[in-house]
Amino acid sequence: MIYTGIREVNLTDEELSEFYTTKNLEMFKDLLNNEYILIKNKDGEVYKLQNKKLIRVNNIKFKGDNVLKPLDDIQLCAYDMLVDNNIKVACLIGKSGTGKTKTAISIGLELLKNNKFEKLILIRHAEETGKSIGLLPGSKDEKMISGWAGCFIDNLPGGKYEFEILIRNGQIEIESLSLLKGRNFKRSLIIFDEAEDADVNHIEIIGSRLNDDCKMIFVGDYCQVSVSKYKQNSGLLKLIDKAKGNEWFGVVELKTNGRGKVAEFFATDFKNVDEKKES
């Protein structure tokens, strides 16, 4: 079973009373570090285990009274994980349409504005597009933008115009997975999108570039692998399995489809029917 980083619980009145009185961890003996608890029968209160203590999770507030409003309690957990300075490596997983990339970029831009990091580095695996960036015209940035940066641009309020300004100002850098050898990331927030299309070696290459003043966000849907060879050697799933419980690691699986009922159909019902026919 894949670790999702979140545990949803319904407590009896007696258990609720004990929980609020003592925050007794014996009720959750196998809870992992940085794992979230959603108490479903108490107006959706959210807690996480950190440093052997249960901490209440609240809405995220940045400078300038900007409060990010999550779609649900699970997205609130994702927000909390992404702004937590103790969590250096975060996995944001979930089906298509659940807002993984948008969430990562929205939080990333806020952290950039608040000088938590010097730059935002965006990485995708160019293999999945069927194009070699070397065959596209222009500079490396122009190749990246025209080749596969659309998913990032789509999730910026100012679209391509804002994206290009951020690149010119040196606040955003885009990179291909194939060009990471020799890089040394410092004081950067790195987002690796479509991480389901990365094998174990890819994840190792990225992770070994990080200094401790960085934060790494892996974004992906482990059910949406586009290259068959990665299904048997998923770097994303191995990372989650090996790193869960570490004080520097967190994972949240988003569930609510923010695009609407049509996208939800294609991401769930349509796909499930197709899989049943194949079996």
Helices and strands as residue ranges (DSSP letters): E 6-9, H 13-22, G 25-28, E 36-39, E 45-50, E 53-56, E 61-62, E 66-67, H 73-83, E 89-94, H 100-113, E 119-124, G 126-129, G 133-135, H 140-148, H 150-153, H 159-168, E 172-176, G 177-179, E 188-192, G 195-197, H 200-207, E 215-220, G 228-230, H 235-243, E 249-254, H 261-267, H 269-278
